[in-house]
Amino acid sequence: MQYSLLRRIASVFLSAAIVFIAASAVLAGPSGVAMNGGYAEWKIGGILIWKFPAKYSVEATTVSERFNKVYSKGFALTDLNVFKVDDFWSLRIGDNVIVSALPRYGGSVKMNSHLLGLTILSRVYEAVGQLHAHKLTQNYKIGGGFEVDSMISWYGGKMIGRKFANGERFTESHLSAAAKNLPFGTLVKITSAASGKSVVVRITDRFAEHKNRLLDISQAAAELLGIKSMGVAKVMVNVIGRVDKVGGR
């Protein structure tokens, strides 16, 4: 009888272990959360996406698991977007809400829901670029190289709703840029010389270089860089590479 009881207990533990291993396999991916001081740091491929206050560590873990689940199936870069749901903005991959940009997740960083969502999108772009970007050939240099100082301008307002050259329609939440010949889907990191702030944008449109201006960026990107009040701004442009697909097999 004691032997039978031990066998039943062992069977229960074995079943639990199998379920745990299966769940871990489903959720395995480049996204993870680790505690650091008073924050739960959400990272993808080693890139810090956001620091949730420690009291929201469970929510941070849920966000990470959602990303890994979608990542395991694979998605296109164009599936990554920031949408408004009720009163708040959310990062979505296709129809999957990954994280709602709730101001309380900002902790000591004070920004509205829209800017928080855009900041997260920019960092996810950088992370997936690090994981999946294909380096461009020498035929696609910008301003003579892949890392150059340049002047940029920005667009918005009346452009909202219009189609880019790649067929997408421009929205107030696009982190995008127009370039002379960089392939669509190329990710570019831009750092403002004035503010030191950075943003990662996706090439979606065409732009005729002139007066030392190599890129025309979206209004949302200009807001993250802190250059919206300027017509043009001096920046460092770093071409990350082209991303065709994220995750999957």
C-alpha positions as CSV (number, residue, x, y, z in Angstrom):
1,M,0.0,0.0,0.0
2,Q,2.8,2.4,0.9
3,Y,4.6,1.4,-2.4
4,S,1.3,2.2,-4.3
5,L,1.0,5.6,-2.7
6,L,4.6,6.4,-3.5
7,R,4.0,5.5,-7.1
8,R,0.9,7.7,-7.3
9,I,2.9,10.6,-5.8
10,A,5.8,10.1,-8.2
11,S,3.3,10.0,-11.1
12,V,1.8,13.3,-10.0
13,F,5.2,14.9,-9.8
14,L,6.2,13.5,-13.2
15,S,3.0,14.8,-14.8
16,A,3.6,18.3,-13.3
17,A,7.2,18.2,-14.6
18,I,6.0,17.3,-18.1
19,V,3.5,20.2,-18.1
20,F,6.1,22.6,-16.8
21,I,8.6,21.5,-19.5
22,A,6.0,21.8,-22.2
23,A,5.0,25.3,-21.0
24,S,8.6,26.3,-20.8
25,A,9.1,25.2,-24.4
26,V,6.1,27.2,-25.6
27,L,7.3,30.3,-23.8
28,A,11.0,29.9,-24.7
29,G,12.2,32.9,-26.6
30,P,14.4,36.0,-26.5
31,S,12.2,37.9,-24.1
32,G,12.7,37.7,-20.4
33,V,12.3,39.6,-17.1
34,A,14.8,40.0,-14.3
35,M,14.7,41.9,-11.1
36,N,17.2,44.7,-10.7
37,G,16.9,46.9,-7.6
38,G,13.3,48.2,-7.5
39,Y,12.5,47.3,-11.0
40,A,11.4,44.3,-13.1
41,E,13.5,44.8,-16.3
42,W,11.9,43.5,-19.5
43,K,14.5,42.6,-22.1
44,I,14.5,41.2,-25.6
45,G,17.8,39.7,-26.8
46,G,19.6,41.6,-24.1
47,I,18.1,45.0,-25.1
48,L,16.2,46.7,-22.2
49,I,12.7,47.4,-23.4
50,W,11.2,48.8,-20.2
51,K,11.7,48.9,-16.4
52,F,8.5,48.1,-14.6
53,P,8.3,49.1,-11.0
54,A,8.8,46.0,-8.9
55,K,5.2,45.8,-7.8
56,Y,4.3,45.2,-11.4
57,S,6.7,42.3,-11.8
58,V,3.9,39.8,-12.5
59,E,2.5,42.1,-15.3
60,A,6.0,42.4,-16.7
61,T,6.4,38.6,-16.8
62,T,3.0,38.3,-18.5
63,V,4.1,40.8,-21.2
64,S,7.4,38.9,-21.8
65,E,5.5,35.6,-22.1
66,R,3.0,37.2,-24.6
67,F,5.9,38.3,-26.7
68,N,7.6,34.9,-26.7
69,K,4.4,33.2,-27.7
70,V,3.9,35.4,-30.8
71,Y,7.6,35.2,-31.5
72,S,7.6,31.4,-31.6
73,K,5.1,31.6,-34.4
74,G,6.9,34.4,-36.3
75,F,5.6,37.7,-37.5
76,A,6.4,40.5,-40.0
77,L,7.9,43.7,-38.9
78,T,4.9,45.5,-40.2
79,D,2.8,43.6,-37.6
80,L,4.4,45.7,-34.8
81,N,2.2,48.7,-34.1
82,V,1.0,51.1,-31.4
83,F,-2.8,51.4,-31.3
84,K,-5.2,53.2,-29.0
85,V,-7.5,50.8,-27.0
86,D,-10.1,52.7,-24.9
87,D,-8.2,55.5,-23.1
88,F,-4.7,54.0,-23.5
89,W,-2.2,53.0,-26.2
90,S,-0.9,49.5,-26.6
91,L,1.9,47.7,-28.4
92,R,0.4,45.1,-30.6
93,I,1.7,42.4,-32.9
94,G,-1.0,41.8,-35.4
95,D,-4.2,41.3,-33.3
96,N,-2.2,40.4,-30.2
97,V,-1.9,43.0,-27.4
98,I,1.6,42.6,-25.9
99,V,1.5,45.5,-23.4
100,S,-0.8,48.3,-22.6
101,A,1.2,51.6,-22.1
102,L,-0.3,52.4,-18.8
103,P,1.3,55.5,-17.1
104,R,1.7,53.6,-13.8
105,Y,4.2,51.3,-15.6
106,G,6.4,54.4,-16.1
107,G,7.4,54.6,-12.4
108,S,9.5,57.7,-12.0
109,V,9.5,58.3,-15.8
110,K,6.6,60.7,-16.5
111,M,5.2,60.4,-20.0
112,N,1.8,60.0,-21.5
113,S,0.5,56.7,-22.7
114,H,1.2,57.5,-26.4
115,L,4.8,58.4,-25.9
116,L,5.3,55.4,-23.6
117,G,3.9,53.1,-26.3
118,L,6.2,54.7,-28.9
119,T,9.2,54.3,-26.7
120,I,8.5,50.6,-26.2
121,L,8.0,50.2,-30.0
122,S,11.3,51.9,-30.7
123,R,13.2,49.6,-28.3
124,V,11.5,46.5,-29.7
125,Y,12.6,47.6,-33.2
126,E,16.1,47.8,-31.9
127,A,16.0,44.4,-30.3
128,V,14.5,42.5,-33.3
129,G,17.0,44.4,-35.5
130,Q,19.8,43.0,-33.4
131,L,18.3,39.5,-33.6
132,H,17.2,39.4,-37.2
133,A,18.6,42.2,-39.4
134,H,20.4,41.4,-42.6
135,K,23.3,43.8,-43.2
136,L,22.9,45.8,-46.4
137,T,25.4,45.6,-49.3
138,Q,27.6,48.6,-50.2
139,N,25.0,49.5,-52.8
140,Y,22.7,50.9,-50.1
141,K,25.0,53.2,-48.2
142,I,23.4,56.4,-46.9
143,G,25.5,59.5,-47.2
144,G,28.6,57.4,-48.0
145,G,28.3,54.9,-45.2
146,F,26.2,53.0,-42.7
147,E,27.0,55.4,-39.8
148,V,27.0,59.0,-40.7
149,D,26.3,62.5,-39.3
150,S,23.4,64.1,-41.1
151,M,20.6,66.6,-41.1
152,I,17.0,65.3,-41.0
153,S,13.5,66.8,-41.3
154,W,10.2,65.4,-40.2
155,Y,6.7,65.1,-41.6
156,G,3.2,64.8,-40.1
157,G,-0.1,66.7,-40.0
158,K,-1.7,66.6,-43.4
159,M,0.3,63.4,-44.3
160,I,-1.7,61.3,-41.9
161,G,-3.9,58.8,-43.9
162,R,-1.8,59.0,-47.0
163,K,0.0,56.0,-48.5
164,F,3.7,55.5,-48.2
165,A,5.7,54.2,-51.2
166,N,5.6,50.7,-49.6
167,G,1.7,50.8,-49.6
168,E,1.1,51.4,-45.9
169,R,-1.0,54.3,-44.7
170,F,0.7,56.8,-42.5
171,T,-0.6,57.1,-38.9
172,E,0.3,59.3,-35.9
173,S,2.0,56.2,-34.3
174,H,4.3,55.3,-37.2
175,L,8.0,55.3,-36.2
176,S,9.1,55.5,-39.8
177,A,11.3,57.4,-42.2
178,A,11.7,58.1,-45.9
179,A,15.1,57.5,-47.6
180,K,16.5,57.7,-51.1
181,N,17.1,54.0,-51.7
182,L,17.4,52.1,-48.4
183,P,15.2,49.0,-48.8
184,F,11.8,49.0,-47.2
185,G,11.9,47.2,-43.9
186,T,15.4,48.6,-43.1
187,L,15.7,49.7,-39.4
188,V,17.7,52.8,-38.7
189,K,18.8,54.2,-35.3
190,I,18.8,58.0,-35.1
191,T,20.4,59.9,-32.3
192,S,19.8,63.6,-31.8
193,A,23.0,65.7,-31.4
194,A,21.0,68.3,-29.4
195,S,19.1,66.1,-26.9
196,G,21.1,62.8,-27.0
197,K,17.9,60.9,-27.4
198,S,17.6,58.0,-29.8
199,V,14.8,56.4,-31.8
200,V,14.7,53.4,-34.1
201,V,12.6,53.9,-37.3
202,R,11.5,51.7,-40.2
203,I,12.0,52.7,-43.8
204,T,8.6,53.0,-45.5
205,D,8.9,55.8,-48.0
206,R,11.1,57.6,-50.5
207,F,12.9,60.9,-50.1
208,A,15.0,62.9,-52.4
209,E,18.2,63.9,-50.5
210,H,18.9,67.6,-50.5
211,K,20.7,70.3,-48.5
212,N,22.6,67.5,-46.6
213,R,19.3,66.0,-45.4
214,L,19.4,62.2,-45.8
215,L,16.1,61.2,-44.1
216,D,12.6,62.6,-43.5
217,I,11.2,61.0,-40.3
218,S,7.7,60.7,-38.9
219,Q,6.3,63.2,-36.4
220,A,6.1,60.5,-33.7
221,A,9.9,59.8,-34.2
222,A,10.6,63.5,-34.0
223,E,8.7,63.7,-30.7
224,L,10.8,60.9,-29.2
225,L,14.0,62.6,-30.3
226,G,12.8,65.9,-28.9
227,I,13.2,67.8,-32.2
228,K,9.6,68.4,-33.1
229,S,10.0,72.2,-32.5
230,M,12.8,72.2,-35.1
231,G,12.3,72.2,-38.8
232,V,15.5,70.3,-39.3
233,A,18.0,68.8,-36.8
234,K,21.5,67.4,-36.7
235,V,21.7,63.7,-35.9
236,M,23.8,60.5,-36.0
237,V,22.3,57.9,-38.4
238,N,23.1,54.2,-37.8
239,V,21.8,51.7,-40.4
240,I,20.9,48.5,-38.4
241,G,19.8,46.4,-41.4
242,R,16.8,45.0,-43.2
243,V,14.4,42.7,-41.3
244,D,12.2,40.3,-43.4
245,K,10.7,38.2,-40.6
246,V,10.9,38.1,-36.8
247,G,11.0,34.7,-35.0
248,G,9.3,31.6,-36.1
249,R,11.1,28.7,-37.8
